[in-house]
Amino acid sequence: PLQETFDGWKSTSRTLGETQEARKRSIKNYCQKHSSNRRLTDQELRFVIVEDAHKIIFCSIPKVASTTWKRVLADLQGLKQGIYVHQARLWRRLGEYSEEGQSHRLKNYFKFMFVREPLHRILSAYKDKFIGKNRDFSKNIRKMIVNSLRSENSVEYGQDMKVFSRKPSFDKDNNVSFPEFIRYYSADIPRNPHWRQFKDLCHPCFIDYDVIGNLETLAEDATLVLKMAGIDDYVNFPPIHNATGSRDMEHYYSQVPHEDVVRLAELYRDDYKLFGYEFLGPVKHLLNQSSNIGV
């Protein structure tokens, strides 16, 4: 139980415990209305990582501190410093075990996952894959987006591209503006894990996570995970910088047609309900400036 884990923490433990109970209650309320008895496939469980030595299960969601958590688990296993932690061979996935093995681990291991406000996550993924140092990684998808959108929407997006093309990072052949990215993604193109719904990566209606962490409260939630997992004497969670702040959100989302923002958020309606985030919360003030969009 949470209170036993926090013996000696007094008021801090109660606050953290109450927060976790509220998050779990939100998930339970959603799952009771969307119940299913089907068995998850191995493919569906590929983001659920198992660390057998310390009896830990972690759902790794891209752009939600997943790299940092993998580094923590790598340190726990004694892997060498600086190792590339996204190598598939380093981690066992829950789907690799037999049905009996999965049940045993889900019942007996400490399980945790982290989420973040969905629109923040999308912007973070965009900046990482289309603006930052990983731009080459996304070259093909950038070409697909540009070809599919500019052929049909050159007038609608012309002004956005005129502004965007002045940026040093612009590539005249296949760079992608944020409005283009949102339009392409919202058109229900097959998902990339960097922006797939949390519920489809971590399956919280099937897996009863012991801790639901939020990136917005990362420091205290990470401390909670280490303590409850019994590994706080062996590893530390390093401070990380969340580069997607409110100013960034306003700058990027103000460029996007309001109906496209709403369409994007609707794709995450279930995640908003599951994890207790206010629907369209960080951009609602932008949308409210328009009288023809209801939120």
C-alpha positions as CSV (number, residue, x, y, z in Angstrom):
1,P,0.0,0.0,0.0
2,L,1.1,3.5,-0.7
3,Q,0.9,4.6,2.9
4,E,3.2,1.8,4.1
5,T,5.7,2.6,1.4
6,F,5.8,6.2,2.6
7,D,6.2,5.4,6.3
8,G,7.9,8.5,7.7
9,W,7.1,10.8,4.8
10,K,4.0,12.0,6.6
11,S,2.2,14.8,4.8
12,T,4.2,14.3,1.6
13,S,3.2,10.7,1.4
14,R,-0.5,11.5,1.9
15,T,-0.4,14.1,-0.9
16,L,1.4,11.8,-3.3
17,G,-0.9,8.9,-2.3
18,E,-4.0,10.9,-2.9
19,T,-2.8,12.1,-6.3
20,Q,-2.1,8.5,-7.3
21,E,-5.5,7.4,-6.1
22,A,-7.2,10.2,-8.1
23,R,-5.3,9.2,-11.3
24,K,-6.2,5.5,-10.8
25,R,-9.8,6.4,-10.2
26,S,-9.9,8.4,-13.5
27,I,-8.6,5.3,-15.3
28,K,-11.0,3.0,-13.5
29,N,-14.0,5.1,-14.4
30,Y,-13.0,5.1,-18.1
31,C,-12.2,1.4,-18.2
32,Q,-15.5,0.4,-16.6
33,K,-17.3,2.0,-19.6
34,H,-14.9,0.5,-22.1
35,S,-14.3,-3.0,-20.8
36,S,-13.0,-5.8,-22.9
37,N,-11.9,-9.4,-22.2
38,R,-9.7,-9.9,-25.2
39,R,-6.1,-10.9,-24.8
40,L,-3.5,-8.4,-26.0
41,T,-1.3,-9.4,-28.8
42,D,2.5,-9.6,-28.6
43,Q,2.7,-6.6,-31.0
44,E,0.4,-4.5,-28.8
45,L,2.7,-5.2,-25.8
46,R,5.9,-4.2,-27.4
47,F,6.2,-0.9,-25.5
48,V,5.8,-2.7,-22.1
49,I,9.3,-3.4,-20.9
50,V,10.2,-6.0,-18.3
51,E,13.2,-5.9,-16.0
52,D,13.2,-9.3,-14.3
53,A,16.1,-8.8,-11.9
54,H,14.4,-6.1,-10.0
55,K,10.8,-7.2,-10.8
56,I,9.9,-4.0,-12.7
57,I,7.5,-3.4,-15.6
58,F,7.7,0.0,-17.4
59,C,5.6,1.2,-20.3
60,S,7.9,3.3,-22.5
61,I,6.1,6.1,-24.3
62,P,8.1,8.2,-26.7
63,K,8.5,11.9,-25.7
64,V,7.5,11.2,-22.1
65,A,10.9,10.8,-20.4
66,S,11.2,7.3,-21.9
67,T,14.9,7.8,-22.7
68,T,15.7,8.9,-19.2
69,W,13.8,6.0,-17.6
70,K,15.6,3.5,-19.9
71,R,18.9,5.0,-18.8
72,V,17.9,4.6,-15.2
73,L,17.0,0.9,-15.8
74,A,20.2,0.5,-17.8
75,D,22.2,1.8,-14.8
76,L,20.3,-0.5,-12.5
77,Q,21.4,-3.5,-14.7
78,G,25.0,-2.3,-14.7
79,L,25.1,-1.5,-18.4
80,K,28.0,0.7,-19.4
81,Q,27.6,4.5,-19.3
82,G,26.7,6.1,-22.6
83,I,25.1,3.0,-24.1
84,Y,22.4,3.7,-26.7
85,V,19.4,2.7,-24.6
86,H,16.9,2.3,-27.5
87,Q,18.6,-0.8,-28.8
88,A,15.8,-3.5,-28.9
89,R,18.2,-6.2,-27.7
90,L,18.6,-4.5,-24.4
91,W,15.0,-5.0,-23.3
92,R,12.6,-7.8,-22.9
93,R,9.0,-7.0,-23.8
94,L,6.0,-8.4,-21.9
95,G,4.7,-10.0,-25.1
96,E,7.8,-12.2,-25.3
97,Y,6.6,-14.2,-22.3
98,S,4.0,-17.0,-22.3
99,E,0.5,-16.2,-21.1
100,E,1.4,-17.7,-17.7
101,G,4.6,-15.7,-17.6
102,Q,2.8,-12.5,-18.4
103,S,0.2,-13.1,-15.7
104,H,2.8,-13.9,-13.1
105,R,4.7,-10.7,-13.8
106,L,1.7,-8.5,-14.0
107,K,0.6,-9.8,-10.6
108,N,3.9,-9.7,-8.8
109,Y,6.1,-6.9,-10.4
110,F,6.0,-3.2,-9.8
111,K,4.4,-1.5,-12.8
112,F,4.6,2.1,-13.8
113,M,4.0,4.4,-16.8
114,F,4.3,8.2,-17.5
115,V,2.0,10.4,-19.6
116,R,1.9,14.1,-20.5
117,E,-0.7,16.5,-21.8
118,P,-1.3,15.2,-25.4
119,L,-0.9,18.5,-27.3
120,H,2.4,19.2,-25.5
121,R,3.6,15.7,-26.5
122,I,2.7,16.3,-30.2
123,L,4.6,19.6,-30.3
124,S,7.6,18.0,-28.6
125,A,7.6,15.2,-31.2
126,Y,7.3,17.6,-34.1
127,K,10.2,19.7,-32.8
128,D,12.3,16.6,-32.2
129,K,11.7,15.0,-35.6
130,F,11.3,17.9,-37.9
131,I,13.3,20.8,-36.4
132,G,15.9,19.3,-34.2
133,K,19.0,17.1,-34.6
134,N,17.0,14.1,-35.7
135,R,15.6,15.6,-38.9
136,D,17.3,13.1,-41.1
137,F,15.4,10.3,-39.3
138,S,12.1,11.8,-40.6
139,K,13.2,12.5,-44.2
140,N,10.8,10.1,-45.8
141,I,7.7,11.1,-43.8
142,R,8.5,14.7,-44.4
143,K,8.4,14.1,-48.2
144,M,5.1,12.3,-47.8
145,I,3.6,15.1,-45.9
146,V,4.8,17.8,-48.2
147,N,3.7,15.9,-51.3
148,S,0.2,15.1,-50.0
149,L,-0.5,18.5,-48.6
150,R,1.1,21.0,-50.9
151,S,-0.6,19.5,-54.0
152,E,-4.1,20.1,-52.6
153,N,-3.6,23.0,-50.1
154,S,-1.0,25.2,-51.6
155,V,-3.2,28.3,-51.3
156,E,-4.4,27.6,-47.8
157,Y,-0.9,26.9,-46.5
158,G,1.0,29.3,-48.7
159,Q,1.3,32.0,-46.1
160,D,2.4,29.6,-43.4
161,M,5.1,28.2,-45.6
162,K,6.3,31.7,-46.6
163,V,6.9,32.5,-42.9
164,F,8.3,29.1,-42.1
165,S,10.7,29.2,-45.1
166,R,12.7,32.1,-43.5
167,K,13.8,29.9,-40.6
168,P,17.4,28.6,-40.8
169,S,16.3,25.0,-40.5
170,F,14.0,25.2,-43.6
171,D,14.7,22.7,-46.4
172,K,13.0,23.9,-49.5
173,D,12.4,20.3,-50.8
174,N,10.9,18.6,-47.8
175,N,10.7,20.6,-44.5
176,V,7.3,20.6,-42.9
177,S,5.6,23.4,-41.1
178,F,3.7,22.7,-37.9
179,P,0.3,23.5,-39.6
180,E,1.2,20.9,-42.3
181,F,2.2,18.4,-39.7
182,I,-1.1,18.8,-37.8
183,R,-3.2,18.6,-41.0
184,Y,-1.4,15.5,-42.1
185,Y,-1.5,13.8,-38.7
186,S,-5.2,14.7,-38.1
187,A,-6.2,13.1,-41.4
188,D,-5.9,9.7,-39.7
189,I,-2.7,8.7,-41.4
190,P,-1.3,5.4,-39.8
191,R,0.3,6.2,-36.5
192,N,3.9,6.5,-35.6
193,P,4.6,5.5,-31.9
194,H,5.9,9.1,-31.3
195,W,2.3,10.3,-31.4
196,R,0.1,7.3,-30.9
197,Q,-2.5,7.4,-28.1
198,F,-1.2,6.5,-24.6
199,K,-4.0,4.0,-24.2
200,D,-2.9,2.1,-27.3
201,L,0.8,1.9,-26.2
202,C,0.3,1.1,-22.5
203,H,-3.2,-0.5,-22.2
204,P,-4.1,0.8,-18.7
205,C,-7.4,-1.0,-18.9
206,F,-5.6,-4.3,-19.1
207,I,-2.6,-3.5,-16.9
208,D,-3.1,-2.3,-13.4
209,Y,-0.2,0.2,-13.0
210,D,1.1,0.9,-9.5
211,V,2.2,4.4,-10.4
212,I,0.8,6.7,-13.1
213,G,3.3,9.4,-13.5
214,N,2.8,12.8,-15.2
215,L,5.6,14.6,-17.0
216,E,4.2,17.8,-15.5
217,T,5.0,16.4,-12.0
218,L,8.1,14.4,-13.0
219,A,10.4,15.2,-10.1
220,E,8.0,14.0,-7.4
221,D,6.6,11.1,-9.4
222,A,10.0,9.8,-10.3
223,T,11.0,9.9,-6.6
224,L,7.8,7.9,-5.9
225,V,8.6,5.3,-8.6
226,L,12.2,4.7,-7.3
227,K,11.0,4.4,-3.7
228,M,8.0,2.1,-4.5
229,A,10.2,-0.1,-6.8
230,G,12.7,-0.4,-4.0
231,I,15.6,0.9,-6.1
232,D,16.1,4.4,-4.6
233,D,19.3,3.3,-2.9
234,Y,20.8,2.1,-6.2
235,V,19.9,4.7,-8.8
236,N,18.9,8.3,-9.1
237,F,16.6,10.0,-11.6
238,P,18.5,12.8,-13.2
239,P,16.9,16.2,-13.7
240,I,15.6,16.7,-17.3
241,H,14.5,19.9,-19.1
242,N,11.1,20.0,-20.6
243,A,11.6,22.3,-23.6
244,T,7.9,22.6,-24.6
245,G,6.7,25.4,-22.4
246,S,3.6,27.6,-22.7
247,R,5.3,30.2,-24.9
248,D,6.2,27.5,-27.4
249,M,2.7,26.1,-27.3
250,E,1.2,29.5,-28.1
251,H,3.8,30.2,-30.8
252,Y,3.2,26.9,-32.7
253,Y,-0.5,26.3,-32.1
254,S,-1.5,29.8,-33.0
255,Q,-0.3,29.1,-36.5
256,V,-2.7,26.2,-36.9
257,P,-6.3,26.6,-38.2
258,H,-8.6,26.2,-35.1
259,E,-10.6,23.3,-36.7
260,D,-7.3,21.4,-37.2
261,V,-6.4,21.8,-33.6
262,V,-9.8,20.5,-32.4
263,R,-9.6,17.6,-34.9
264,L,-6.1,16.7,-33.5
265,A,-7.3,16.9,-29.9
266,E,-10.3,14.7,-30.7
267,L,-7.9,11.9,-31.7
268,Y,-6.8,12.0,-28.0
269,R,-10.2,12.3,-26.4
270,D,-9.8,8.9,-24.7
271,D,-6.4,9.9,-23.3
272,Y,-7.8,13.1,-21.9
273,K,-10.5,11.1,-20.2
274,L,-8.2,8.4,-19.0
275,F,-5.5,10.6,-17.4
276,G,-7.5,13.5,-16.2
277,Y,-6.2,16.3,-18.5
278,E,-8.5,19.1,-19.4
279,F,-9.5,18.7,-23.0
280,L,-7.7,21.3,-25.2
281,G,-6.5,22.8,-21.9
282,P,-3.2,24.5,-22.9
283,V,-4.7,26.0,-26.1
284,K,-8.3,26.7,-25.1
285,H,-7.6,30.4,-24.8
286,L,-6.5,30.5,-28.4
287,L,-9.6,28.7,-29.6
288,N,-11.9,30.9,-27.5
289,Q,-10.7,33.9,-29.6
290,S,-12.7,32.4,-32.5
291,S,-16.4,32.5,-32.3
292,N,-17.1,29.7,-34.8
293,I,-15.3,26.9,-32.9
294,G,-17.0,25.4,-29.9
295,V,-14.9,23.6,-27.3
